[in-house]
Amino acid sequence: MCLCTVVTPSFNSEVFIEDTIKSVINQSFTDWEMIVVDDCSKDNSVDIIERICQEDPRIKLIRLNENLGAAAARNIAIKEAKGRYIAFLDSDDKWLPNKLDNQLKFMIDNSVLFSYSAYDKIDEYGKKIGSVGVPEKVSYYDLLKVCSIGCLTAIYDSERLGKVYMPEIRKRQDLGLWLRILKEVDFGYSKNDVLAEYRVHKNSISSNKKIAALYTWKLYRKIEGLNFFVSIYYFSFYAFNGFLRTKFPKIASFLGLLKEPIR
């Protein structure tokens, strides 16, 4: 048993996966396990992960026999998790060394069941290109309007919530999980500290805004079961907020849609 399980799906991630895993190894908090689920990679990802597993027994590799997608890979890791707290980190992102120490202390001290944090954006070479702040708390209805939780920052308490799984859709499955959790708790909470680094590159899911928008609509209709008119209502917020945050970040910040992280 351990206090925290880190869930990492991996697919053709040889370029970044070692940096990702090392950012967990370098945590000041040490009572964790990391489960990496390889989704039938065709590159050298598995060789890199296996080598690191031999060096640190807290890291475990699960290899899938067929490509199932990130949601299924994460769900397999959640099922195998031994930690009370479930944390998420994708194979191209990184954590700052105080991430788990800071966030878990915040959750334990304040009896928080679901938390998240601010994060920096970095390019393919690790250079900072921006920051994303977050609100102090979010509800189910807040997230329907705009997803302000980065997957690389989220942690939930599986001892008190039970194990909550992602809907098995190809994209926006992380938002689907946050919505599932927020049906069980009133709010998710954050101190708005920068605790992670999100890598922006040409293969990032969020780099294709049209596809993300399409899957957000599918999530409203097929997963959340919202009727057409309610879906239109929330999607209009999603589209407008996304437009402001992308094209006019200063206006978004003024309106409270893009909060500056605490330094």
C-alpha positions in Angstrom: 0.0 0.0 0.0 1.0 3.6 -0.6 -0.6 7.0 -0.1 -0.7 8.0 -3.8 -0.9 6.3 -7.2 0.3 8.2 -10.3 -1.6 7.1 -13.4 0.2 7.6 -16.7 -0.9 6.3 -20.1 1.8 6.0 -22.7 1.7 5.7 -26.5 4.8 6.3 -28.7 6.2 8.6 -26.0 9.9 7.8 -26.3 10.8 11.5 -26.6 9.4 12.7 -23.3 8.5 9.7 -21.1 11.9 9.6 -19.3 11.5 13.3 -18.2 8.0 12.6 -17.2 8.9 9.7 -15.0 11.9 11.4 -13.5 9.7 14.3 -12.5 7.8 11.8 -10.3 11.0 10.2 -9.0 12.3 13.7 -8.0 9.2 14.4 -5.8 10.0 15.6 -2.3 7.1 13.3 -1.2 8.1 9.7 -1.6 5.2 7.4 -0.6 3.9 6.8 -4.1 3.6 4.3 -6.9 3.5 5.1 -10.6 1.6 2.9 -13.0 2.5 3.4 -16.6 0.2 1.7 -19.1 1.7 1.3 -22.6 -1.0 1.4 -25.2 0.8 -0.7 -27.9 3.6 1.8 -28.6 5.6 1.2 -31.9 8.7 3.2 -30.8 11.2 2.6 -28.0 8.9 3.7 -25.2 8.7 0.3 -23.5 12.5 -0.1 -23.4 12.9 3.2 -21.7 10.1 2.5 -19.2 11.4 -1.0 -18.4 14.9 0.3 -17.8 13.6 2.9 -15.3 11.3 0.2 -13.6 14.4 -1.8 -12.9 16.0 1.2 -11.2 12.9 2.1 -9.1 10.4 -0.6 -7.9 7.8 2.0 -7.2 7.3 2.3 -11.0 5.2 -0.4 -12.7 4.6 -1.0 -16.4 1.5 -2.6 -17.8 1.6 -3.5 -21.5 -1.6 -3.7 -23.5 -2.0 -6.2 -26.4 -4.1 -3.8 -28.5 -4.5 -0.1 -28.7 -7.4 0.9 -26.5 -6.9 4.7 -26.1 -5.9 6.9 -23.2 -9.2 6.5 -21.3 -9.0 2.7 -21.2 -5.3 2.8 -20.3 -5.9 5.2 -17.4 -8.9 3.0 -16.2 -6.7 -0.1 -16.1 -4.2 1.8 -14.0 -6.9 3.1 -11.7 -8.2 -0.5 -11.2 -4.7 -1.7 -10.3 -3.9 1.3 -8.0 -3.0 0.7 -4.4 -2.9 4.3 -3.3 -5.5 6.2 -1.4 -5.1 9.2 -3.7 -5.2 8.9 -7.5 -3.1 11.4 -9.4 -2.8 11.9 -13.2 0.2 12.7 -15.3 0.4 12.2 -19.1 3.5 10.9 -20.8 4.7 14.2 -22.1 4.0 16.4 -19.1 6.0 17.0 -15.9 5.5 17.8 -12.2 7.5 20.3 -10.1 9.3 18.6 -7.2 6.9 19.9 -4.5 3.7 18.8 -6.4 2.6 15.9 -4.4 3.9 17.2 -1.1 2.0 20.5 -1.5 -1.2 19.2 -3.0 -1.6 16.1 -0.7 -1.0 18.2 2.4 -3.6 20.7 1.2 -6.1 17.9 0.7 -5.4 16.1 4.0 -5.4 19.3 6.1 -8.6 20.6 4.6 -10.5 17.3 4.0 -10.6 17.9 0.3 -11.7 15.0 -1.8 -10.8 16.4 -5.3 -8.1 18.9 -6.0 -6.2 20.5 -8.9 -3.6 23.2 -9.4 -2.3 25.9 -11.8 0.4 24.9 -14.2 2.9 26.3 -16.7 2.9 25.7 -20.4 6.2 24.6 -22.0 7.2 23.9 -25.6 8.8 20.7 -27.0 12.2 21.8 -25.7 11.0 22.6 -22.1 10.9 26.4 -22.5 8.2 28.1 -20.7 5.6 29.7 -23.0 2.8 30.7 -20.6 0.9 30.0 -17.4 -2.6 28.8 -16.7 -4.2 29.8 -13.4 -7.3 28.2 -11.9 -10.2 29.2 -9.7 -10.2 28.4 -6.0 -13.1 26.0 -6.4 -15.3 24.6 -9.2 -18.6 22.8 -9.3 -20.2 20.4 -11.8 -22.0 23.3 -13.6 -18.8 25.4 -13.6 -17.0 22.7 -15.5 -19.8 22.3 -18.1 -19.1 25.9 -19.0 -15.3 25.7 -19.1 -12.9 23.0 -18.1 -10.4 24.7 -15.8 -8.8 21.5 -14.6 -5.6 20.3 -16.3 -5.4 16.5 -16.2 -1.8 16.7 -15.1 -2.8 18.4 -11.9 -5.9 16.5 -10.7 -5.9 14.2 -7.6 -8.9 12.5 -6.0 -9.4 10.6 -2.8 -10.4 7.0 -3.7 -10.8 6.0 -0.1 -13.7 8.3 0.4 -15.0 8.5 -3.1 -14.3 5.0 -4.2 -12.5 4.4 -7.5 -14.0 6.6 -10.2 -13.3 5.8 -13.8 -13.1 7.8 -17.0 -15.7 7.4 -19.7 -14.1 5.4 -22.5 -14.2 7.9 -25.2 -11.2 8.9 -27.3 -11.0 12.6 -26.2 -12.3 14.8 -23.4 -12.4 11.7 -21.1 -10.6 13.7 -18.4 -13.4 16.2 -18.3 -15.8 13.3 -18.2 -14.1 12.0 -15.0 -14.1 15.4 -13.3 -17.8 15.7 -14.0 -18.4 12.2 -12.5 -16.5 13.2 -9.4 -18.4 16.5 -9.1 -21.7 14.6 -9.1 -20.4 13.1 -5.8 -18.9 16.2 -4.2 -20.0 19.8 -4.3 -16.7 21.3 -5.3 -13.1 20.6 -6.4 -10.6 22.9 -4.7 -7.2 24.5 -5.5 -4.7 26.9 -4.0 -3.8 28.1 -7.5 -0.1 27.2 -7.0 1.9 26.3 -10.1 2.8 22.6 -9.5 3.2 21.2 -13.0 4.3 21.8 -16.6 2.1 21.0 -19.6 3.9 20.4 -22.8 2.4 22.0 -25.9 3.4 20.3 -29.2 1.9 19.4 -32.5 0.6 16.0 -31.2 -1.2 17.5 -28.2 -4.9 16.6 -28.0 -5.8 20.2 -27.2 -3.9 21.5 -30.3 -6.9 20.7 -32.5 -9.6 22.9 -31.1 -12.3 21.7 -33.6 -11.9 18.1 -32.6 -11.9 19.1 -28.9 -15.1 21.0 -29.4 -16.7 18.1 -31.2 -15.9 15.7 -28.4 -17.1 18.2 -25.8 -20.5 18.3 -27.5 -20.5 14.5 -27.6 -19.7 14.4 -23.9 -22.7 16.7 -23.1 -25.1 14.7 -25.2 -24.0 11.1 -24.9 -22.1 10.8 -21.6 -23.9 13.5 -19.5 -27.2 12.9 -21.1 -28.0 16.7 -21.4 -30.9 17.5 -23.8 -30.2 19.5 -27.0 -31.1 22.9 -25.6 -29.2 22.5 -22.3 -26.2 21.3 -24.3 -26.4 24.4 -26.5 -26.5 26.6 -23.4 -23.4 25.1 -21.9 -21.6 24.7 -25.2 -22.0 28.4 -25.9 -20.2 29.2 -22.7 -17.5 26.6 -23.6 -17.0 28.1 -27.1 -17.0 31.7 -25.9 -14.7 31.1 -23.0 -12.3 29.1 -25.2 -12.2 31.9 -27.8 -11.4 34.5 -25.2 -8.8 32.5 -23.4 -7.0 31.7 -26.8 -7.4 35.0 -28.6 -7.8 37.6 -25.8 -6.2 36.3 -22.7 -6.0 39.7 -21.1 -9.8 40.2 -21.4 -10.3 36.6 -20.1 -8.1 37.4 -17.1 -10.1 40.6 -16.5 -13.4 38.6 -16.6 -12.0 36.0 -14.3 -11.8 33.2 -16.9 -8.0 33.0 -16.9 -6.7 33.6 -13.4 -3.1 34.3 -12.8 -1.4 31.5 -10.8 0.2 32.2 -7.5 4.0 32.5 -7.6 
